Amino acid sequence: MDVNFLKNNLIAHRGLHNKIIPENSIPAFKEAIKNNYIIEFDVHILKDNNVVVFHDDNLKRLTGIDKKIKDTTYNEIKNLKLNNTENYIPLLKDVLKLVNGRVPLLIELKFDNKVGLLEDKLIDIMKDYKGLYAYQSFSPFSLIYLKKRTNMPRGLLVSDFKNNKINIIKKIFLKNMLLNFLVKPDFISVNYNFLNSKKIQKYKNKLLILTWTIRNNDFDKYKDLCDNFIFESFDK
């Protein structure tokens, strides 16, 4: 699977956002398009089967409402303001309409539901989209599910998981990518803290390696260890 389009330009993490423009918002995506950046964003499926672009499992950090996003409907959240701005949580279909193939997309699937719910809905929404895009997820099971149902590029998100509250068995499997023989990812997307690991660098020149989340002054530090950067607040 050709994933070289993921290194044609830098990748804007949750769009090109700042203190005024919220992450994963329509203005953040407009700014990324204006600068010709690839756009990375996150998707959740709601209980009414709508797919929205939002990072957290819980609404609280960005909207002040302490509720899991998977337990809401779009009607319940569509008027919630992001970071006290006039911006709202967008539907995936509205983001696709905005981007319309002008820049590639890197879509992260969040996994707070049974595998298959979000994946099937996402495949259905994306089937008529004409632009370049790829999927990524921390869940090997999500990627295995996608592998059986679509030929679009798939990437495994990888971290050292030091700050993640997950059980030790799951941490070992995820950190060491022990299911890669089943996942067969087209690329890996690695936390910069883990980028220099032998576990990652053994894939150098075999798989495309992306790293996240790079901020000011870190470009030169990591440029020889990966193929492209998912960035925030970056001046390069």
N, C-alpha and C positions, 0 to 999 in steps of 0.2 A: 504494500500500500504506500503510495507516494505521499509523504507528509512534509515535503520540502517547503510547501507554502507557509509552514509554521516558523520558518526562519527568514522569511522575506523582509520582515520588519519587526521592531520590538512589539511586545504584547502588553497591552494596558490592562492591569489587574482590576477587574470590576469596572472597566471603563477608565477614562481619564478624569479622576475625581480629585477634590481638594476640600478645604474647610467650608467652601461655599457650595460646591457641587457634590451631592451625595454619591456614594458608591452605588453601582448597579442601578443607576437612574438614566432616564432618557437624555438629560443634558450631558451626563458623563460619556454616554455612547456617541453623542453628537460631537463632543470634543475629540474623542479618539478618532472618529471618521475624518474630522477636519485635519488631523495630523497624520492621517494614513496609518495609524497603528492597528495591528490585529487586536481584537477585543476578546478578553476573557471574562466570562460571567458564570453565575451559578443558577441552577434551576431546582425548584421544588414543585411537587404536585400537591394540590389542595384536596380537601375532602369532596369537593364538587367536580374533581378531575380537571380543573383549570391548572395550567402550568405557568408559574410566575418566576420572574428573575429576582432572586433574593439570596443572600449568603447564609445567614444564621438559621438555626433550627427554631429559635425563639425570636419573637418580634421585638422584645424589650429594648435591646441596645439601640435600634434605629427608630423605633416608633413610640417607645415608652409603654407599650402594652405587653404585659407578661403572659404570653400565650404561645404555645407551639404552633408554628405556621401550618403544619400538616392537618391541624384540627380546625382550620378555618375554611370559609368559602371566600371566593373573590368579592362577593358583595359585602362581606364583613370587613375586608381589609382595603378595598379599593380607594377609600377616602383617607386612609392613614397617611400622615405626612412624614417623610423621611428627614430625620435630624432637624425638625422644626422649620423645614423649607416648604416651598410650594410644590415639591416633587413627590410622586407617589410610587408605590410598588408596581412595576410594569408587568403586563402579560407578555409571555414569550412571543406570541404572534405579533404584538405591537413592536417589539424590538426587531423582529425579522423584517417587518414592513419598513421600519426606519433604515436599517442597514442596507437591505436590498442588494446584497452582494458587493457592496463597495469596498469592504475590507473583510478578510477572513475572520471566522469566529472560533473560539475555543470554549466549549460548553462543558462546565463541570456539573455532573449529576450528584446531588446530595442524596444520602441514603438513609432517610428516616422512615421509610415505608418498606413493605415487602418488595423484594426484587421482582421486577416485571411491570409494576404499576406505572412508575415514571417512565421506564424504558419504552414500553409500548406506546404510551401517549406521545413521547418525544419523537419516536420514529414516525408516527403518523403526522405530527405537526411539521416535521422537517422534510417529508418526502417530496414536496413540491418546491422546496427552497433551492434557488439556482446558484447561490454563492458557495464559496469554499468554507468548510467547517470540519471540526473534529470534536470528539468526545473525550472527556477525562473523568476519572473517579478514583477515590481511595478504595472502593470496593471491588475486589477481583471478581466477585460474583456478578456484579452489575456489568462488568466488561465482558465476562464470559457469556452472559445473556445477550448482550449486544452483538457479540461476535457471531452468534447463531442466526441473527435476524437482520443484520445490515453489513454492508461492506465499507462503511465509513471508517476513517481512522480512529483508533482508540488508544488512549494513553493512561498508564497507571500512575497515580499520584503516590509519591513516596516521601517518607519522613523518618527521622529517628524516633518519633513518637514519645519523646521524653516528657512532654507536658500534657500528653493525652491520657484521659482517665479511661483506659481500656484494659481488659484483663491481659495477663502476661502471655498467654497462649496466642491470642489474637495479635498482640504486639510483635511477637516473634515471627509469625507468619507474614505480617504486613511489612515489617522492617526488612526482612530477608527475601521478600518477594518469592516465597516458596511455591506460589501457585502460578508463576509465570509460564510454566510449561503448558498450562491450560489456557491462561489469559492470552498469551502470545501478543503482547502489546506492540503497537506500531511505534510508540515512543514512550519515554518515561518523563515525568514532571516532578522534580526533586526540590525539597526544601534546601536552601543554600547551605544550611548548617551541616547537611548530610552529603553535600555534593562531592566532597573530596574522599569519601569512603571508597574502599576497594570494591565494596558491593555495587557501587554505582559506576565507578570508572572502568570496570570490566566490560561495560556496555559501550564505552567510547568507540566510535567508528563502526558500531554494530546497529545501534538504535539512535534515533534523534533524542538528545537530552535537553530538556528545558529546565530552568531553575526559577524558584520563587522564594520570597518576594524581594526583588532587588530594589534598593533605594539609593539615594545620592551617594556618589563616590565609590560604589561597589562594583562598577562595571569592569574595570581593569583587574580587580582582584579575582574575579571568577571567569573571565572571558575564555581562558584556555581549558576550562573544565566542562563547558557545556556548549550547546549550539545556539541557544537563544535565551532571552530573559523575559520573565513576567515581572513587570516593574510597577512601582508607585513613586511619585515625587522624584522623577529622574530627569536630569538635564541634558543627557547625551543626545 
